[in-house]
Amino acid sequence: MDLRVIIFTRKGIRLSAMVLGLVLLGIGVRTMDLTFPTITKNPETYYLVHTEEKVMAITFDDGPDPLYTGYILDVLKEKDVKATFFVLGENAKNNPDLLKRIREEGHEIANHGYSHSYTTSKFVQELVRTDEVLYELLQERTTFYRPPGGVVSSAVVAGVKSQGHVLTLWSIDSKDWTNPGPARIVQNVVNASFPGGIILLHDGGEKREQTIRALGPIIDRLREQGYRFVPVSELRNFESVKQVQK
């Protein structure tokens, strides 16, 4: 018989209790089906790809905005970068020329809901409404959807999936939504960057002068490190999960 003697130390008991508590907490959270912050990175969401190639996606939320989106497009054109714009249906409807300019300049357009409502029960309704607006204006269907605020729950995941969309978050938060200053925005992105990452920026919603001023330096700094940029649809092509050796 294979006998093993287990010695319980005071430290070991405390550690075991902590682990058990975390496990029970996880079970409780799943049971209650609470809305999760994006830091949990639900396994059914797209927020990065596993790759060793220095490639990333730059994304913008909350536009198109008549005050800021045009300047963002000017910078992207100057730097020859293609990005993905998660647009609000309401803003797209009110700024059709800007929406068309985004598309005409080769950028990808994705769905960010209609009115930036945080009510999870309305997510699918707003997704569908924005899809209708985008199809009316561009005669094309979108694939990627980002919930306002990155709010995710099992109901949101299921609803988005039922509409044939890919629930898309991010892995590199510029925190430009706090307006910490252009230099800080650049630092937030560059310091957190890695191959296969998705960068979160904004071209609408609030004052975005700092984002405009930070965008060029972000691109320049990352290019100096050997990075290149593609829309989120192309980023998925770089996924290269290694098979586990048996």
Disulfide bonds with the S-S distance in Angstrom:
none
